[in-house]
Amino acid sequence: MATPSLTRHRLPGYLGDILVDVRTGDRVHPRPAVLVLHGFKGFKDWGMFPPLAERLARAGFTAVSFNLSGSGVDDAGDFSFPGHFARATFSGDLGDVGSVVAAVADGQLGVPPATSIGLVGHSRGGGLGVLAAGADPRIDALVTWAAISHVHRFPPEEVAAWRRRGRIDIHNARTGQVLPIHTDLLDDVELHGDTTLHIAKSASRRSAPWLIVHGDDDATVPVAEAHALHAASAPPAELLVLPGTGHTFDAVHPWQGPTPGFAAAADATVHWFGRHLT
């Protein structure tokens, strides 16, 4: 099998450009494609996402990883657009996902139209993946890693303070930056959290085969949320709980290679898409 090559593309998003990486070993013949979707404060070049995309491409898929336009992150991995991050919403992100699905389906990213489309999302991106799969029949298979089960993530007292100030400040431990989030996100959740952004309802109506992967040592999104998603899901859906694995699946040690949590999640993901994408 040919060694995958990487090309970079831009698509219009709701807050700016969607930055897209396409890894594939064949840019002439149609292949199944897998979208790789980051979560809150994540981006396509962080942690697990490049090795996961490379693994998918080496397995014969076209791997399409991308920064949502509300991520605020550029191709170098820097938060160069904090204003975009401040105004990001679930509904806007979901629109960006739809734009990437359309580009993959229509052959707009330097490769032929995909023969089928899968999506793997992490954390908030996992929740978005469930919402997308519940609404878009072009998504043929779904895998979520540490997915959130609902969009109501903030306690009432924090929401009240957020409303009073008109913003909440998020500390980015990686860069040391303090990143504000305006009330656009709150407005979106209050308006749509029980309708178009209801993740459990989307889980119950999606038809794409779904693998739910979660670590039992996840301190950010408790494993109980994975069990809740599995309980709400329509078949076919399977739950894989990985022992001793945290929220980021421990990514990859540069000098040791894949960690057990990442390796198990990546193996299961590749196998799932191999079963369900043609």
N, C-alpha and C positions, 0 to 999 in steps of 0.2 A: 504494500500500500504506500502511496506517495506521502512524503513528509508534508504536513499541513503548512500552508502559507497564510500570512496575516495581511489583511487590507483594512483600511479605516475609512469610514463614511460618515456623513452627516444627514440627518433628517430633520425637518421642522417639527418642533415640539411646542407645547403650550406656554413654556416660559423661555424658550430659546432653542438651541440645537440639541437634538438627541445624538450623542456621540456613539458610534457603532463600530465594533470590531467584528470582522468576519474571518474565522479560521476554517480552512477546508483543504483537503487533499486533492480536490477535483473542482475546477471552476468551469468545466465544459459540460459535464453530464449532470442531470438532475439528481439530487440526493435528498434524504430527509434532513430537516434542519431542527436544531434545538436552540431556543432562546434562553439566555442565562441572565436572570434578573436579580439585581442587588436589593438590599433592604435599606432601612433608615441609617443615614450617615455612611452607607456603603457606596461603592462605585466599581466599575468593571475591572479596574487594575489593582484592586485591593485583595489581600489575603487569598482565599480559596478560589477566587473566580478565574484568574488566568490558568492555574493548573487544571481546574475543572474543564474549562473551555478547550484546553489543549488535549485533555484526555478524550473528550467527546469527539473532537476532530480526528484524532488518531483512530478512534473506533469506527470511523466512516461517516459521521454526521457532519453537516455544516454547522459549526458552533457560532452563534450570534450573541455576543455579550454587548451590553450597552449601558450608558449612563442616562437615566431619565433626565429630562431637561430641568427638573426641579432638584436634582442632586447638588447643584452648585459646584460640581467638580469638573476640571478640564482634563485633557488627555494626559497631562503629566501627573495627575492625582492630587492636584492642589485645589483647595476651595477658592477658586478665582471668581465665583459668582455667588457671593453670599446672599444677594438680593433674591436670586432664584430659589435658593434653599429656604429663605424666610417666607416665601409665598407658596411653597409646594403644597399640594393637596392630593388626597387619594384619588379623587375624580380626575384631576389633571394627569396624574401618573397613569391611571387606567387608559386614558386617551392616548398617551404616549405608547403604551404597550400595544394598543390597537394599531397605531401607525407602523410599528416595527413588524407586527404580524402581517399587515398588508404589504409592506415592502418585501418581506420574505416570500409571501405567496405570489407576488407579481414579478419577482425577479429583478428588483430594483437595486440590489446590493452587489453587483458584479458577479453574480452566480445565477444559474437558471432558476426558475420558479421551483420551490421545494416540492418534493413528491408528497410530503406530509410534514406536520409541524408539531414539535413538542415544546414544552416550557418547563424550566426548572427555576424556582424562585426561593430566595432565602429570607426568612424573618418577615418584615413588612412586604418584601417582594413575593414571598410565598402566599401571603394573604391576597395580594394583587393577582397572583397567578390563579387562585381559586375563583376570584371575581371574574377574571377574563375568561376562564374556561367555562364558567357558568353562563356567559353571554355570547361567546364567539365559537361557532361550530368549526372554525378553521383550526382550532387547537385540538390535535388528535390524541395527545398524551400529556400527562402532568406529573411532575415530581415537586414536592415542597420539602425544604430543609428548615426546620425550626420555625414553621409558619405561625403567624399570629392567627387567632381564631375570631377576633373581633376588632373593630376600629376604635372603640371607646377605651383609650389607653390611659387616660388621665383622671385622677380622683377629683371630686367636686371642688375641694378647697383649692387645688392647683388651677382648675379651670377658672374659678372666681378671681384669683390673683392675676391670671393671664388676661382676663377680660379687663381688669382694672388698669393694668399697665399697657395693654395693647400689644404685648409681646411676652415671650418666655425665652430665656437664654439657655442654650444647650452648650455644654463644654465638650469640645473634641479632644479627647485624651491623646490622640495621635499627633495632632498639630499644635495643641495648646490654645487654639482659637476659641473664642466665645461667639457662638453663632445664634443670632436671634431668629425666632419663628413668630411671625405675625398671627393674627387671628383667622386668616384664611382657612387654615386647617380645621380649627374649631367650627367655623361656619359650615364647612363642608360636611363634617361628621354629624353636626346637629341636623342639617338639612337632609342628608342622604344615608346616615348610618343605619337606619332601619329599613331601607329600601334597596337602592342600587349598590350600596356598600355593605350589605349584610352578608358576611362571609359564610356563615352557617347555611343560610338559604341557598347561596350559590353552590355550596358543597352538595346540597341535596338535589339540585337540578342539573348539575354538570353530568355529561355522559363520557367524557374523556377518561380512560383508565388512569388512576391516580395512586401514586406511591407517596405516603406521608412518612418522612424521615425526621426523627427528633432524638436528641441526646437526653439521657435521664439525669444529666448533671447541668442542665441549662438553667442558669440563674436569671436570664433576661426574659425569655419566654418559657414559662414552666411547661414541663412535659404534659401536664394536665390539659393544656390547650390542644396538643396533638390528639389526645384521647377524645376530647370534645369534637374535634373535626372529624375524626373517624366515626364517631357515633352519629354525627349529622349527615355523613356522606351517603350518596347513592352508590350502589355498586356499578362498576368494579373499583374497589379501593382497598389498599392494604396499608397496614401500619408497621413500621420498622423502628423500634426503639433501641438506640445504641448505648450500651452501658459505659459509664465513665466519660461521656462525651458532652462538651459544653456547647454554648450557643454558636460559636464560630467554627466548630468541628476541628479546632486547633490548627486549622489551615495546614501549612507544610513547613517543616524545619528545613532551612536552606542547606544544612550540612548533613541531615539525616534522611531527607526525602519525606514522603507522605506519612503523617501520623496515623495510628490505627483508626481513629474516628473519621478522618477525611477519607482514608482508603476504603473503609467499609461503605461510607455514604456514596462515594464516587463509583465504586463497583456496582452497588445496587442501582444507581441511577443509569449507568450505561446499560446494564442488563434490562432494566425496565423499558427504556426507549428501544433497545434492540428487539424486545418482544412486541412492542405496540406501534412502532413506526415502520413504514415500508416505502 
